[in-house]
Amino acid sequence: MTDPLLWGRELQVVCDVLRSGGVPAGDLGAGAAPAASQNAPLYSSCADFLYAAEHPAPRFGSGAFLTALDATFAELAGSALAKVDYGKPHASLPLRRCRPRRPPAGWTASSWSATTR
């Protein structure tokens, strides 16, 4: 996803794609409307709500559009938007990455597995 220029149009297109199984212009049948639920996956690679630029105030990033999409889809479909976020790590990732891979000397297998979840 890139930063959209015309949010209203882009929100409409993304919602149509998500609710139509990925083919918004496909034949839905006579008088049929797109499904109420999400039928196509959504992947995001940049969830920054704000970013710094040459402008003196922070600017909206792709995360602001995703926030608008979340609210629009929930209102339209009556269910939460399911998405997979890639990109910058979440707060829990560094803790999982820094955890030792082998138990320290003297630990039993059961005590090690209980602390690594």
Buried (B, 14 or more C-beta within 10 A) or exposed (E): BEBBEEBEEBBBEBBBBBBBBEEBEEEBEEEEEBBEEBBBEBEBEBBBEEBEEEEEEEEBBBBBBBEBBEEBBEEBBEEEBEBEBEEEEEEEEEEEEEEEEEBEEEEEEEEEEEEEE
